[in-house]
Amino acid sequence: MEMTKSHFDLRDYQLEAIEAVWRALFDKDNALLVLPTGAGKTLTIAGFCEKVYKAKPDARVLFLVNKVSLATQTAKVFSGLIDGVGVFCGSLNSYSQERFTVASIQSLVRADLDNYHLVIVDEAHRLDQREGSQYMKVYSKLLSVNKKLKIVGLTATPFRNDGYIYGPDKIFDSITYCKDVKWAIDQGWLVRPFMKHTKERFLTTGLHTRMGDFDSREVRNLTVDRPKVQRQIDDAMPQLEGRNKIIWHCSCIEHAELVAETIPEEAIVIHSKMNIKERKKQLSKFEDGNVRHLVFVMIVSEGYDFPPISAVVLMRPTKSPLLYIQCVGRALRTSLGKKDCLVLDYGEVVANCGPLDDPIVREKGSGTKVKPIPMKFCPSCLEYLKSSTMECHACGHKFKVERDYMSGLSDKSGVAAVLSSDKPRFEWIEVNPERSNVSVYESRSGNMCLKFTFRPKNYLNLRTFNKFVVIKSDNSFVDRRAPQNVHQVVGEIVSAVTPEEYEREIIQQHMLSRIKKIKVDHRGKYPQIVEFVRDEQFNVSRA
């Protein structure tokens, strides 16, 4: 099998991603690629497959998808890049296993599988790693055929409602390569989203949480409210003027139908009770015709690619960062004549989920994380602004007194922003203990130090923060202080002589696993760690 000649161009970051995944699979059996919606994950993995087939022409690759629509969409893309693409999908009545096979996960559960060398999991956040799930049954079968199987995950959101999809005891141990939404926007690969504060939003304060999101029955009872929906649409329509293609995210089929019939223009509705043929017909009317509005529940929240979409109306309250980011991502792709994306939030979604590039991920059993307030909204026109803004760029309102600022933050919907923005003078950062480490480091002056490295728990925050502790130098006073300085970091007295002994004892005793948060001072040229919080004693030590 041979790849066709390169008739597609890859961007620099896509080439970097391919090399990162390639190197990772030499050392281990898994790699996780994280790129935002619209950044070209499919094309990137196509470039990776080209590299695979050049190195091993007889390689067999299985590309897993979780939707029939994604199976046909992916097969179509790869058929133009690779000779001999097979599709294994019961709904399409196709059961072809070729050297490159696109397959729906549902169709493989009871199937006899060939020997594959590489499995690629699209929308890897859908990979349910609980024992007995469809994905784990298929993965176990593939491993039974080939113990040396390699697996690559693709996603824009490497987390589920119960936490991250990577880490110890998971299929993916870490993220191999990552670019976030804010980076893609700054580079011009995606358009910038703008959000308006909405007075007619649904209030979510009294809703209960089930399986990481608001209780669906309570959400249904809250949203299927004709007078409220009428007021929301009356509020939204003037703001949507000039937007050619608009999607409305609803809570249930009844809510979607209510929204569609209330919109004072023709609106298309698609939902799970429609068959594939009906959905295609409706989507065609939206994409090819003059219909501006597409109302849905879940169907287009993931894997739907139609760049002209320039506005998203969030009518469904949710605490799911996965659902939030995937939905807004539908409107971030660039398109001819499209300058930005408007997001109208009637479900307090941003308040409950956080910024697009720094979402609140609630790990199972950890409770809700407290997030900073990086944005405010203009009390005059309700435009969301950076907290440091003194004049609204939309209406010219000037923030003269502190009262104006607080009026924007006193309401729950001002708690979070579409994108994180201002860097604070001091910042508390929750760190990932599994990724914290200590090493011996020699400074330019010849001092021997311990270099403590901490990485944020949030996968999108790729920064590292270092704390250097001098262990051996020409200054005897500094040497005598070494045990106390190490104690300030790890919380215990470490009795050692050489830097290597310090390093070994700290690693063996897992002392870094107790550090859960660090306080970083950004006022200098370089960020400085000034405080540590440990879990067991929950004590704070100042560095």
C-alpha positions in Angstrom: 0.0 0.0 0.0 1.4 3.4 -0.9 0.3 6.9 0.0 -0.5 9.1 -2.9 1.9 11.9 -3.5 1.7 14.8 -1.1 -1.2 16.8 -2.5 -2.0 18.4 0.9 0.1 20.9 2.8 0.8 20.7 6.5 1.4 23.6 8.7 4.4 23.9 11.0 2.6 22.8 14.1 1.1 19.8 12.3 4.6 18.7 11.3 5.7 19.2 14.9 2.7 17.1 16.1 3.6 14.3 13.7 7.2 14.1 14.9 6.1 14.2 18.5 3.7 11.3 18.1 6.3 9.4 16.0 9.0 9.8 18.7 6.5 8.9 21.5 5.6 5.6 19.9 9.2 4.5 19.7 9.4 4.7 23.5 5.9 3.5 24.5 2.7 2.1 23.1 0.4 5.2 23.3 0.3 8.8 22.3 -2.4 11.5 22.8 -2.6 14.4 20.3 -4.6 17.5 21.4 -5.5 20.1 18.8 -8.5 22.5 19.0 -11.5 22.1 16.7 -10.7 23.4 13.3 -6.9 23.0 13.6 -6.7 20.0 11.3 -6.5 16.9 13.4 -7.6 14.6 10.6 -5.1 16.1 8.2 -2.3 15.8 10.8 -3.0 12.2 11.4 -3.1 11.6 7.6 0.4 13.0 7.5 1.4 10.7 10.4 0.0 7.7 8.5 2.0 8.7 5.5 5.1 8.5 7.6 4.0 5.1 9.0 3.4 3.6 5.5 6.7 4.9 4.2 8.5 3.2 7.1 6.3 0.0 7.0 4.4 -0.4 3.7 2.5 -3.5 5.0 1.3 -1.7 8.2 -2.4 -2.2 9.1 -4.2 0.8 10.6 -7.6 0.9 12.3 -9.3 4.3 12.6 -12.0 4.3 15.2 -15.0 6.7 15.2 -18.1 6.8 17.4 -20.6 8.1 14.8 -21.8 6.8 11.4 -21.5 10.3 10.0 -17.9 10.5 11.1 -17.2 7.1 9.5 -18.3 8.3 6.0 -16.7 11.7 6.5 -13.3 10.2 7.6 -13.3 7.6 4.8 -14.0 10.3 2.3 -11.0 12.4 3.5 -8.6 9.4 3.6 -9.7 8.0 0.3 -8.2 11.1 -1.3 -4.9 10.5 0.5 -4.5 6.8 0.7 -5.0 3.9 -1.8 -7.4 1.2 -0.5 -9.5 2.5 2.3 -12.0 0.1 3.9 -15.1 0.9 5.9 -16.4 -1.3 8.7 -19.9 0.0 9.8 -23.1 -2.0 10.2 -25.3 1.0 9.7 -23.7 1.5 6.2 -23.8 -2.3 5.5 -20.1 -2.2 4.9 -17.8 -4.8 6.5 -14.5 -4.2 4.7 -11.2 -4.6 6.7 -8.4 -3.2 4.6 -4.9 -2.1 5.5 -6.5 1.2 6.4 -9.9 0.7 7.9 -12.3 3.3 9.2 -14.7 1.6 11.7 -17.5 2.6 14.0 -16.9 1.4 17.5 -20.4 -0.1 17.8 -19.9 -2.4 14.8 -16.6 -3.9 16.1 -17.9 -5.1 19.5 -19.0 -8.6 18.2 -16.8 -8.7 15.1 -13.8 -10.8 14.4 -10.9 -8.4 14.0 -7.8 -8.7 11.8 -4.3 -8.1 13.0 -3.7 -4.3 13.2 -0.4 -2.6 14.1 -1.9 0.8 14.9 -5.3 1.9 16.2 -6.2 5.6 16.0 -9.1 6.8 18.2 -10.9 9.8 16.9 -12.7 12.0 19.5 -10.7 10.1 22.1 -12.6 11.8 25.0 -15.4 9.4 24.0 -13.1 6.5 24.9 -14.9 5.1 28.0 -12.1 3.4 29.9 -14.3 1.6 32.4 -14.2 -2.1 32.4 -16.9 -3.7 30.1 -17.4 -0.6 27.9 -17.5 -1.0 24.1 -14.1 0.7 23.7 -12.4 -1.6 26.3 -13.9 -4.7 24.7 -12.6 -3.8 21.3 -9.2 -2.7 22.7 -8.9 -6.0 24.5 -9.7 -7.9 21.4 -7.1 -6.0 19.4 -4.5 -6.6 22.0 -5.2 -10.3 22.1 -4.4 -10.4 18.4 -1.3 -8.2 18.6 0.4 -7.6 22.0 2.6 -4.9 20.4 -0.4 -2.8 19.3 0.2 1.0 19.3 -2.7 3.4 20.0 -3.0 7.1 19.2 -5.8 9.3 20.5 -7.1 12.5 18.8 -9.2 15.1 20.6 -9.7 18.8 21.2 -10.9 18.1 24.7 -8.9 15.4 26.6 -11.3 15.1 29.5 -14.8 13.8 30.3 -17.3 14.9 32.8 -15.5 12.8 35.5 -12.0 14.1 34.8 -9.1 13.8 32.4 -8.7 10.9 30.0 -4.9 10.5 30.6 -2.9 9.7 33.6 -1.8 6.7 35.7 -3.7 3.5 35.1 -5.3 4.9 31.9 -4.6 4.0 28.3 -3.0 7.4 27.6 -0.4 8.2 30.3 0.2 11.8 29.2 -0.4 14.3 26.5 2.1 13.9 23.7 1.5 17.2 21.8 -1.0 20.0 22.6 -2.0 23.4 21.1 -5.0 25.2 22.7 -7.8 27.4 21.4 -6.2 30.7 22.4 -3.0 29.8 20.5 -5.0 28.9 17.4 -6.9 32.2 17.6 -3.8 34.3 18.1 -2.2 32.5 15.1 -5.3 33.2 12.9 -6.2 29.6 12.4 -9.5 30.2 14.2 -11.7 33.3 14.6 -12.1 35.1 17.9 -15.3 34.4 19.9 -17.2 37.3 21.5 -19.8 36.9 24.2 -22.6 39.1 25.4 -23.9 38.9 29.0 -27.6 38.0 28.8 -30.2 39.1 31.3 -32.8 36.5 30.1 -30.6 33.5 31.0 -31.9 30.4 32.8 -30.8 30.5 36.5 -29.0 27.3 37.4 -28.4 27.8 41.1 -30.9 25.3 42.3 -30.1 22.5 39.8 -28.6 19.2 41.1 -25.7 17.4 39.5 -25.8 13.9 38.1 -22.8 12.2 36.4 -20.9 15.4 36.2 -23.6 17.6 34.7 -26.9 19.1 35.6 -29.8 16.7 36.1 -31.4 16.3 32.7 -34.9 16.1 34.0 -34.5 19.3 36.0 -32.9 21.0 33.0 -35.8 19.9 30.8 -38.3 21.3 33.3 -36.4 24.6 33.5 -35.9 25.1 29.8 -39.3 24.0 28.3 -40.8 27.3 29.3 -42.6 29.1 26.4 -42.7 32.6 27.9 -39.1 32.4 28.9 -38.0 31.1 25.5 -40.0 33.8 23.8 -38.2 36.5 25.9 -34.8 34.9 25.1 -35.4 34.8 21.4 -36.7 38.4 21.5 -33.4 39.3 23.2 -31.3 37.3 20.8 -32.6 38.2 17.4 -31.5 41.8 17.2 -28.0 40.7 18.2 -27.9 38.0 15.5 -28.6 40.5 12.7 -26.0 40.1 10.0 -25.0 36.6 11.1 -25.6 34.3 8.1 -25.5 30.9 9.8 -26.5 30.4 13.5 -26.8 27.2 15.6 -29.0 26.9 18.7 -28.0 24.3 21.3 -31.0 23.0 23.2 -31.6 20.7 26.2 -34.1 18.1 24.7 -36.2 17.5 21.6 -39.2 19.3 23.1 -37.1 22.3 23.9 -35.5 22.3 20.4 -38.9 22.2 18.7 -40.2 25.0 21.0 -37.2 27.2 20.1 -37.5 26.5 16.4 -41.2 27.4 16.3 -40.6 30.6 18.3 -37.8 31.9 16.1 -39.5 34.4 13.8 -37.7 33.0 10.7 -37.5 29.6 9.1 -35.5 27.3 11.4 -34.2 23.7 10.8 -34.4 21.2 13.6 -32.4 18.0 13.8 -32.4 15.4 16.6 -31.8 11.7 17.4 -35.4 10.6 16.5 -34.7 11.4 12.9 -33.1 8.8 10.6 -29.9 9.5 8.8 -31.7 10.4 5.5 -33.9 13.0 7.3 -30.9 14.6 9.0 -29.0 14.9 5.8 -32.0 16.5 4.1 -32.4 19.1 6.9 -28.7 19.8 7.1 -28.6 20.3 3.3 -31.4 23.0 3.6 -29.3 24.8 6.3 -26.0 24.5 4.4 -27.1 25.1 0.9 -30.2 27.2 1.2 -31.2 30.5 2.7 -32.2 29.1 6.1 -30.1 30.9 8.8 -31.0 28.8 11.9 -30.1 25.3 12.8 -31.6 24.1 16.1 -30.3 20.9 17.7 -29.9 18.9 20.9 -26.6 16.9 20.5 -26.2 15.9 16.9 -23.9 18.8 15.7 -22.2 19.5 18.9 -19.3 17.2 17.9 -17.7 16.3 14.5 -19.8 18.7 12.5 -17.8 20.8 10.1 -19.5 23.8 8.5 -17.1 26.8 8.6 -19.7 29.5 7.7 -21.4 29.2 11.2 -20.7 32.6 12.8 -23.0 32.5 15.9 -23.8 30.0 18.7 -26.8 30.4 21.0 -26.4 28.4 24.1 -29.9 27.6 25.3 -28.9 24.5 27.3 -27.5 24.9 30.9 -24.5 22.6 31.4 -21.6 22.0 33.6 -19.9 19.8 31.0 -16.7 21.6 29.7 -16.6 18.9 27.0 -20.1 19.8 25.7 -19.4 23.5 26.0 -16.1 23.5 24.1 -17.2 21.1 21.4 -20.4 23.1 20.8 -18.7 26.6 20.6 -15.9 25.0 18.5 -18.4 24.5 15.6 -18.3 28.3 15.0 -14.6 29.0 15.4 -13.4 27.8 11.9 -12.4 30.4 9.5 -14.5 31.1 6.4 -14.6 33.6 3.6 -15.9 37.0 4.9 -16.1 35.7 8.5 -14.4 37.9 11.0 -15.5 36.5 14.4 -18.0 34.4 16.2 -20.8 35.6 18.5 -21.7 33.4 21.5 -25.0 34.2 23.3 -25.1 32.3 26.6 -28.7 31.8 28.0 -27.7 28.7 30.1 -25.0 30.2 32.4 -22.7 27.9 30.6 -19.5 30.0 30.7 -20.1 30.8 34.4 -20.3 27.0 35.2 -17.6 25.8 32.7 -15.0 28.6 32.6 -13.0 30.1 29.7 -12.6 28.1 26.5 -8.9 27.7 26.9 -9.0 27.0 30.6 -12.1 25.1 31.4 -13.2 23.8 34.8 -12.6 20.1 34.8 -14.2 18.4 37.8 -12.4 15.2 38.6 -14.5 12.5 40.2 -14.6 13.0 44.0 -12.6 16.2 43.9 -15.5 18.7 44.1 -15.7 22.0 42.2 -12.5 23.9 41.6 -12.5 27.6 42.4 -11.6 29.7 39.4 -10.5 33.4 39.3 -12.6 36.1 37.7 -10.7 37.2 34.6 -13.4 39.2 32.9 -16.1 41.8 33.5 -19.0 43.0 31.4 -20.0 46.4 30.4 -23.1 47.6 32.4 -24.2 49.7 29.4 -24.1 47.2 26.4 -23.4 43.9 28.3 -20.2 43.2 26.2 -17.7 41.0 28.0 -14.3 42.7 28.5 -10.9 42.1 30.0 -10.9 43.0 33.7 -8.3 45.7 33.1 -10.4 47.5 30.4 -11.3 51.1 31.4 -13.4 51.9 28.3 -15.7 49.5 26.5 -14.7 49.0 22.9 -18.3 48.3 21.8 -20.2 51.3 23.2 -17.5 53.6 24.7 -18.7 53.3 28.3 -15.9 54.5 30.7 -15.3 52.6 33.9 -14.7 55.5 36.3 -15.4 54.0 39.7 -15.0 50.7 41.4 -18.8 50.3 41.6 -19.0 49.9 37.8 -16.5 47.1 38.0 -18.2 45.3 40.8 -21.6 45.6 39.1 -20.3 43.4 36.4 -18.9 40.8 38.8 -21.7 40.6 41.4 -23.8 38.5 39.0 -23.0 34.8 38.6 -22.8 35.1 34.8 -19.7 37.3 35.1 -17.7 34.5 36.9 -15.9 33.3 33.8 -14.8 34.4 30.3 -14.8 33.1 26.8 -11.0 33.3 26.8 -8.7 33.7 29.8 -6.9 37.0 29.6 -5.1 39.0 32.3 -2.1 37.7 34.1 -2.5 38.4 37.9 0.3 39.6 40.1 -0.1 36.5 42.3 -1.6 33.3 41.1 -2.5 30.1 42.9 -2.0 27.1 40.6 -3.2 23.6 41.2 -0.4 21.2 40.2 -0.3 17.7 38.9 1.7 15.6 41.5 2.3 12.9 39.0 4.2 15.3 36.8 6.2 17.1 39.5 9.8 16.1 39.7 13.2 17.0 41.3 16.6 16.8 39.7 20.2 17.9 40.4 21.1 21.1 38.7 24.4 23.0 38.5 24.1 26.8 38.3 26.3 29.0 36.2 28.2 30.0 39.4 29.0 26.4 40.1 26.5 25.9 42.9 24.8 22.5 43.1 21.1 22.8 43.4 17.9 20.8 43.6 15.6 21.9 40.7 11.9 21.3 41.7 9.7 21.4 38.6 5.9 21.7 38.9 3.3 21.5 36.0 -0.3 22.7 36.2 -3.0 20.1 36.5 -4.9 21.8 33.7 -3.8 20.1 30.5 -4.1 23.3 28.4 -1.6 25.2 30.7 1.7 24.0 29.3 3.8 26.2 31.6 6.3 24.8 34.0 7.4 26.5 37.3 10.8 25.8 38.8 12.1 26.3 42.4 15.9 26.1 42.9 17.3 25.2 46.3 21.1 25.4 46.7 22.5 22.3 48.4 26.3 22.7 48.0 28.3 25.9 47.5 31.4 27.7 48.6 29.3 29.4 51.4 29.2 27.2 54.5 26.1 29.2 55.8 24.2 28.3 52.7 25.2 24.7 53.1 24.0 24.6 56.7 20.6 26.1 55.6 20.1 23.4 52.9 17.9 21.0 55.1 15.6 23.9 56.1 15.3 25.2 52.5 14.4 21.7 51.3 11.9 21.4 54.2 10.1 24.5 53.0 9.4 22.8 49.7 8.7 19.2 50.6 7.4 19.7 54.1 9.9 17.2 55.7 13.5 17.3 56.9 15.7 15.4 54.5 18.9 14.1 56.0 21.4 13.8 53.2 24.9 15.0 52.2 25.2 15.1 48.5 22.6 16.6 46.0 22.2 13.1 44.5 21.2 11.7 48.0 18.7 14.5 48.4 17.2 13.7 45.0 17.0 10.0 45.7 15.4 10.3 49.1 12.8 12.8 47.9 11.8 10.6 45.0 11.8 7.4 47.1 9.6 9.0 49.8 7.2 10.5 47.2 7.4 13.8 49.0 6.4 15.8 46.0 3.1 13.9 45.7 1.8 15.9 48.7 2.2 19.3 47.1 -1.2 20.2 45.6 -0.9 23.9 45.0 1.8 26.6 44.5 1.5 30.3 44.7 3.4 32.1 41.9 4.6 35.7 42.0 4.5 37.2 38.5 5.9 40.7 39.4 9.5 40.0 38.4 11.1 39.1 35.1 10.6 35.5 35.9 7.7 33.9 37.9 8.7 32.9 41.4 7.1 30.2 43.6 6.5 31.8 47.0 4.1 29.4 48.8 3.2 25.7 48.8 0.1 23.9 49.9 0.2 20.2 50.9 -2.8 18.0 51.2 -2.4 15.8 54.3 -1.6 18.6 56.8 -3.2 21.2 54.5 -0.5 23.5 55.7 0.9 26.5 53.8 4.7 27.0 53.8 6.4 30.1 52.4 9.4 29.6 50.3 
